[in-house]
C-alpha cells in the first residue's frame, strides 16, 4: 500500500467505474477522511459503494474542495472546471486513478498505449501477445477494467490503454514502453478547439518512459526532444511494410516478418496497429515467434472495422468505434483496395466540433455514396450534394445502402461521430447495426 496516503483527507470526484475501484483501494489506507462527490442527481454505481461512504450529490463547492489534501478526479471531469482548478490553485493535489496506480506499481513493467485511433486494438493485441508468451499480465485503464480492478501481486506485466483525459491527471507513471499511435482531431470540445492542447495531453505518456515508440508518418507523435527508441510507419524502415505486386509484408529493419494475408484483422490501419504492437513487444523482450503466432490468430475487436457478413456479393463492416474523422478515414483507406468497386459509407452522430472536410476527398472516388444521419448530419451532407444522402437514422441508412449496393462493394458503418444523440454509446450503435445486417435476407430467399 502507498503509505503516503495515510493521514490524508481525500475527495473522489465523479462516481464512474474507475473511481468506484479507487474508493475500494483508498479504504485500505488509514485516511483522515474520504468524501465522494458527483454533480449528477442519479449517478451510476451508487449501489456498488461500500457502506458508510460520505456521498454528496449536486454542484461542487469550491471552499469545501479546498479543505482536502487530494482530489481524485474521474476522467470524465475536466480539471479545468472552475471548482477543480480553484482547489488546485489553492494547493490541493489533483490526480486520477492511473496516477495512484503508477505510484503503487513500481516493480512491475507497464506498457502504455495512447492515440486518437487504434489504441484499443493495439492494447488488446499486446495483451494477447503476452498471453501467448505465458506471462501473467492484465489489461485495463481506458480499455475494459479500471486499473485498481486489475491490480494484483500475481501480475508480471500490465498493459494500459490511456486516454488524454486520464493522462491529464497522470504525472509519475513509469512505463517500460509507451506509444502514441496518432494524433488527429478528437475531443476538441474538451480542449477549447485546440489540437495542440489535445496533443500535449497525449504526450504526458512519455514523461517517464524507457522506450518511446512513435508513428513516423505523424509528426504530432514525436516527443519534443526528438528522441525515441523505435518507430512504425507505412514504408519499410524500422517497423514497417514492404509492398509487392502480390502482397504486403510487415517488416522489421527491412526484413520480412509476416505476410499481411496471414492477419485476421484487415486494412492498412490494422497493419500499422500490428507494427506498433510488435515494437512494444520487442521493447519488453517477447520472442518474435510468439509475436508472429499471436498476430496470425488475433481475431480483432468488436466495432473496429469488423466484417459482419457477405451477402449477395456485398461486404458489411461494423466500424462503430470510429467516433472521429481520422478513424473513418483509416477505415476507408484500409478497405478501398479490397473493394475497388466502391464503399457505401454510413456516417453521422455528434461531431464534437470536428472539421469533416477531410472526408470530402473520398466522395465519388473510394466512397461511392454516403448516407448521413444524426445530430450533425447536415455538416456531412454539405460536403458534396451529389454523393451524400439524408436519412433519419441508422436503420434507414442501412436499408437505403442495401438498395444501392452492387456486388463487390462494401457497406461500411464508420460514423466519424460520437453516438450519444441516438444511442447509449458506440457499442450499442454497433450492436444495432450488426443485428440489422444479420437479419438481411439474400435476394433468392
C-alpha positions in Angstrom: 0.0 0.0 0.0 1.0 3.6 -0.6 1.9 4.9 2.9 2.0 8.5 1.6 -1.8 8.4 1.5 -2.1 7.7 5.3 -3.4 10.6 7.3 -4.7 12.5 4.3 -8.1 13.9 3.6 -9.1 12.8 0.1 -12.1 13.6 -2.1 -13.2 11.4 -5.0 -14.9 13.4 -7.7 -17.2 11.5 -10.2 -18.8 8.2 -9.5 -17.7 6.3 -12.6 -16.5 2.8 -12.7 -12.8 3.8 -12.3 -13.5 5.8 -9.2 -15.6 3.0 -7.6 -12.4 0.9 -7.8 -10.3 3.8 -6.4 -12.6 4.1 -3.4 -12.1 0.4 -2.5 -8.3 1.0 -2.9 -8.4 4.1 -0.7 -10.3 2.5 2.1 -7.4 0.1 2.6 -5.4 3.1 3.8 -5.5 5.0 7.1 -7.1 8.1 5.8 -8.1 11.1 7.8 -11.3 11.4 5.8 -12.8 10.3 2.5 -15.5 12.1 0.6 -17.2 11.2 -2.6 -18.9 13.8 -4.9 -20.9 13.7 -8.1 -22.7 16.6 -9.8 -25.4 14.3 -11.1 -28.6 13.7 -9.2 -28.7 10.0 -10.0 -25.1 8.9 -10.8 -24.3 5.3 -11.8 -22.7 2.7 -9.4 -24.2 4.1 -6.2 -25.2 0.6 -5.3 -21.6 -0.5 -5.7 -20.3 1.8 -3.0 -19.1 0.3 0.3 -21.3 1.1 3.2 -20.6 4.2 5.3 -19.3 6.3 2.4 -20.0 10.0 2.6 -21.7 10.6 -0.8 -22.6 14.2 -1.8 -24.6 14.9 -4.9 -25.1 18.2 -6.7 -22.9 21.2 -7.6 -19.3 21.2 -6.3 -18.4 23.7 -3.6 -15.1 25.4 -4.1 -14.4 26.2 -0.5 -15.2 22.7 0.6 -12.9 21.2 -2.0 -10.1 23.4 -0.8 -10.2 21.7 2.6 -8.9 18.4 1.1 -5.3 17.3 0.6 -6.1 15.4 -2.7 -8.8 15.2 -5.3 -9.1 12.0 -7.3 -10.8 13.2 -10.4 -12.8 11.0 -12.8 -11.5 11.1 -16.4 -15.0 12.3 -17.4 -14.4 15.6 -15.4 -12.1 18.2 -16.9 -9.5 19.5 -14.4 -10.2 23.0 -15.9 -13.6 23.1 -14.3 -13.6 26.2 -12.1 -14.2 24.3 -8.8 -11.4 21.8 -9.5 -9.0 24.4 -10.9 -9.5 26.7 -7.8 -8.7 23.8 -5.5 -5.6 23.1 -7.5 -4.5 26.7 -7.3 -5.0 26.6 -3.5 -2.5 23.7 -3.3 -4.8 20.7 -3.4 -3.2 17.8 -5.3 -5.2 16.8 -8.4 -4.7 13.2 -9.5 -6.6 10.4 -11.3 -6.8 6.6 -10.7 -3.9 6.0 -13.2 -1.6 8.3 -11.2 -2.4 6.4 -8.0 -1.8 3.1 -9.8 1.5 4.3 -11.0 2.6 5.2 -7.5 1.5 1.8 -6.3 3.0 -0.3 -9.1 6.7 0.4 -9.1 8.3 -3.0 -9.5 6.4 -4.5 -12.5 6.8 -3.4 -16.1 3.9 -1.3 -17.5 3.2 -0.8 -21.2 1.2 2.3 -22.1 -0.7 3.0 -25.3 -2.5 6.2 -26.4 -3.6 7.8 -29.6 -6.7 9.2 -31.3 -7.4 5.9 -33.1 -6.4 2.2 -32.8 -5.4 2.2 -29.1 -8.0 -0.4 -28.1 -6.9 -2.8 -30.8 -3.2 -2.3 -30.0 -3.8 -2.7 -26.3 -5.8 -5.9 -26.8 -3.2 -7.2 -29.3 -0.3 -6.6 -26.9 -2.2 -8.3 -24.1 -2.9 -11.2 -26.4 0.8 -11.5 -27.2 1.7 -11.6 -23.5 -0.9 -14.3 -23.0 0.6 -16.3 -25.8 4.1 -15.8 -24.2 2.7 -17.2 -20.9 3.4 -14.0 -18.9 0.9 -13.3 -16.1 -0.4 -9.9 -17.1 -3.5 -7.7 -17.1 -5.0 -5.2 -19.5 -7.0 -2.2 -18.4 -7.5 1.6 -17.8 -9.4 3.1 -20.7 -9.8 -0.4 -22.1 -12.0 -2.9 -20.2 -11.4 -2.8 -16.5 -10.3 0.0 -14.2 -6.7 -0.1 -13.1 -7.5 -1.0 -9.5 -9.8 -3.8 -10.6 -6.8 -5.4 -12.4 -4.2 -4.7 -9.7 -2.7 -8.0 -8.4 0.6 -9.1 -6.9 0.4 -12.0 -9.3 0.8 -9.9 -12.4 4.2 -9.7 -14.0 3.2 -7.0 -16.5 0.4 -4.5 -17.2 -0.9 -3.1 -20.5 -2.8 0.2 -20.2 -4.8 2.0 -22.8 -4.6 5.6 -21.7 -6.9 8.4 -22.9 -5.9 12.0 -23.0 -8.4 12.5 -20.1 -6.6 10.0 -18.0 -3.2 11.4 -18.9 -4.2 14.9 -17.8 -4.0 13.8 -14.2 -1.0 11.5 -14.5 2.5 12.7 -13.8 4.6 9.9 -12.3 3.6 6.8 -14.2 6.8 4.9 -15.2 6.5 2.9 -18.4 8.8 0.2 -19.7 7.4 1.1 -23.2 4.9 3.6 -24.5 3.5 4.7 -27.8 1.4 7.5 -29.3 -0.2 5.8 -32.3 -1.5 9.0 -33.9 -2.9 12.4 -33.1 -5.9 13.8 -35.0 -8.9 15.9 -34.3 -10.9 14.4 -31.4 -12.4 15.7 -28.1 -11.7 19.3 -29.2 -14.8 20.4 -27.3 -12.8 19.5 -24.2 -9.6 21.3 -25.4 -11.0 24.6 -26.4 -10.9 23.7 -30.0 -7.1 23.3 -29.9 -5.5 20.2 -31.3 -2.2 21.4 -29.7 -3.7 21.2 -26.2 -5.1 17.7 -27.1 -1.6 16.6 -28.3 0.1 18.0 -25.2 -2.2 15.8 -23.0 -1.3 12.7 -25.1 2.4 13.5 -24.7 2.3 13.1 -21.0 2.6 9.4 -21.6 6.3 9.9 -22.4 7.1 11.7 -19.1 8.7 8.6 -17.5 9.1 6.2 -20.4 12.1 3.9 -21.0 11.3 3.1 -24.6 9.4 5.7 -26.6 7.7 4.5 -29.8 6.3 6.9 -32.4 4.4 6.9 -35.7 7.0 8.3 -38.1 4.2 9.3 -40.5 2.6 11.6 -37.8 4.9 14.3 -36.5 2.5 15.0 -33.7 3.5 11.7 -32.1 7.2 12.7 -31.8 8.5 13.8 -28.3 9.6 17.4 -28.1 13.3 16.5 -27.7 13.1 14.2 -30.8 14.5 11.2 -29.0 12.7 7.8 -29.3 13.6 4.1 -29.3 11.7 2.9 -32.4 9.1 4.0 -35.0 6.5 2.4 -37.1 5.1 3.5 -40.5 4.0 2.8 -44.0 7.4 2.4 -45.5 10.0 -0.3 -44.8 12.1 1.4 -42.2 12.3 0.3 -38.6 8.9 -1.3 -38.1 7.3 -1.0 -41.5 5.8 -2.5 -44.6 7.0 -3.8 -47.9 4.5 -3.7 -50.8 4.9 -6.1 -53.7 2.7 -6.7 -56.7 1.3 -9.8 -55.0 1.0 -8.8 -51.3 2.3 -6.7 -48.5 4.8 -7.8 -45.8 5.3 -6.5 -42.3 9.0 -5.8 -41.8 11.5 -5.0 -39.1 14.5 -3.1 -40.2 13.8 -4.1 -43.8 13.5 -7.8 -43.1 10.2 -9.6 -43.9 8.4 -10.8 -40.8 4.8 -11.6 -41.9 2.6 -11.6 -44.9 -0.4 -9.4 -44.1 -2.6 -12.1 -45.8 -2.0 -14.1 -42.6 -3.6 -11.5 -40.4 -7.3 -11.9 -39.5 -7.6 -8.1 -38.9 -7.7 -6.3 -42.2 -6.8 -2.9 -43.6 -3.7 -0.7 -43.7 -4.6 0.9 -40.4 -4.5 -2.6 -38.8 -1.2 -3.3 -40.4 0.1 -0.2 -38.6 -1.5 -1.4 -35.3 0.3 -4.7 -35.7 3.6 -3.0 -36.2 3.1 -0.8 -33.1 2.3 -4.0 -31.1 5.4 -5.7 -32.3 7.6 -2.7 -31.4 6.1 -2.7 -27.9 6.5 -6.4 -27.5 10.2 -6.2 -28.6 10.7 -3.4 -26.0 9.7 -5.8 -23.2 11.6 -8.8 -24.7 8.9 -11.0 -26.2 10.1 -13.7 -28.5 9.5 -12.9 -32.2 8.0 -16.3 -32.9 5.5 -15.8 -30.2 4.6 -12.4 -31.6 4.0 -13.9 -35.1 1.8 -16.7 -33.8 -0.3 -14.2 -31.9 -0.6 -11.8 -34.9 -1.8 -14.7 -37.0 -4.6 -15.7 -34.6 -5.7 -12.4 -33.1 -9.4 -12.0 -34.0 -9.7 -8.2 -33.5 -12.2 -6.3 -31.5 -15.9 -5.8 -32.0 -16.9 -2.5 -33.6 -13.5 -1.9 -35.1 -13.7 -2.5 -38.9 -15.3 -5.8 -38.2 -16.5 -7.9 -41.2 -20.0 -9.0 -40.2 -21.0 -10.9 -43.3 -21.1 -11.0 -47.1 -24.5 -11.2 -48.8 -25.2 -11.2 -52.5 -21.6 -10.2 -53.1 -21.7 -7.2 -50.8 -19.5 -7.0 -47.6 -20.8 -5.4 -44.4 -18.4 -3.8 -42.0 -19.1 -2.6 -38.4 -16.7 0.2 -37.5 -18.9 1.9 -34.9 -15.9 2.7 -32.8 -14.9 5.3 -35.5 -16.1 8.3 -33.4 -13.8 10.8 -35.2 -12.9 11.8 -38.8 -9.4 10.3 -38.8 -10.7 6.9 -37.7 -13.3 6.9 -40.5 -10.5 7.8 -43.0 -8.4 4.9 -41.7 -11.3 2.5 -42.3 -11.9 3.8 -45.8 -8.2 3.7 -46.8 -7.8 0.3 -45.2 -10.7 -1.3 -47.2 -10.6 0.5 -50.5 -8.1 -1.9 -52.0 -10.3 -4.8 -51.1 -13.4 -3.0 -52.6 -12.2 -1.0 -55.7 -15.9 -1.1 -56.9 -16.6 1.4 -54.1 -17.6 1.8 -50.4 -21.0 3.0 -49.3 -20.4 4.9 -46.1 -22.9 5.2 -43.2 -22.0 8.2 -41.1 -23.3 10.7 -38.6 -24.0 11.5 -34.9 -22.4 14.1 -32.6 -19.4 15.7 -34.4 -17.7 17.0 -31.2 -16.6 20.2 -33.0 -14.7 18.4 -35.7 -13.9 19.5 -39.2 -15.4 17.0 -41.6 -13.7 18.4 -44.7 -11.1 15.6 -44.9 -13.8 13.1 -45.8 -14.7 15.1 -48.9 -11.8 13.8 -50.9 -13.2 10.2 -50.8 -16.6 11.1 -52.1 -17.1 10.0 -55.7 -13.9 8.0 -55.5 -13.3 5.4 -52.8 -16.7 6.2 -51.4 -19.4 5.9 -54.0 -22.1 7.3 -51.7 -22.6 8.4 -48.0 -25.8 8.1 -46.1 -25.9 10.7 -43.2 -27.9 10.6 -40.0 -27.9 12.0 -36.5 -27.5 15.5 -35.0 -24.6 16.7 -37.2 -25.8 15.1 -40.4 -26.1 18.5 -42.1 -22.4 19.1 -41.8 -21.7 15.8 -43.6 -24.3 16.5 -46.2 -22.7 19.8 -47.0 -19.5 18.2 -48.2 -20.9 17.2 -51.6 -24.6 17.2 -52.6 -24.0 14.7 -55.4 -22.7 11.8 -53.3 -24.4 12.4 -49.9 -27.9 11.4 -48.9 -30.0 12.4 -45.8 -31.7 9.7 -43.8 -33.4 9.7 -40.4 -31.5 7.0 -38.6 -29.1 4.1 -38.9 -31.8 1.6 -39.9 -32.9 3.8 -42.8 -29.2 4.4 -43.8 -28.6 0.6 -44.0 -31.8 -0.1 -45.9 -31.0 2.7 -48.4 -27.4 1.4 -48.8 -28.6 -2.1 -49.4 -30.9 -0.9 -52.3 -27.9 0.9 -53.9 -25.1 -1.6 -53.3 -23.7 -3.8 -56.1 -21.6 -7.0 -55.9 -18.0 -6.3 -54.9 -18.9 -3.2 -52.9 -18.8 -2.7 -49.2 -21.3 -1.1 -46.8 -19.3 0.4 -44.0 -20.6 1.8 -40.8 -17.8 4.2 -39.8 -19.7 7.2 -38.4 -16.9 9.7 -37.8 -19.0 10.9 -34.8 -20.0 10.1 -31.3 -23.2 8.2 -30.8 -24.9 9.8 -27.8 -27.6 11.6 -29.8 -29.3 8.4 -30.7 -27.5 5.6 -28.8 -26.1 4.9 -25.3 -22.6 4.5 -26.8 -20.7 3.2 -29.8 -21.2 -0.4 -28.6 -25.0 -0.1 -28.7 -24.8 1.6 -32.1 -22.6 -1.3 -33.4 -24.8 -4.0 -31.9 -27.9 -2.4 -33.6 -26.1 -2.4 -36.9 -24.8 -6.0 -36.6 -28.3 -7.1 -35.7 -29.8 -5.3 -38.7 -27.2 -6.8 -41.0 -27.6 -10.3 -39.8 -31.4 -10.1 -40.4 -31.0 -9.1 -44.0 -32.3 -11.6 -46.5 -30.5 -12.8 -49.6 -32.1 -12.0 -53.0 -33.0 -15.6 -53.6 -34.7 -16.1 -50.2 
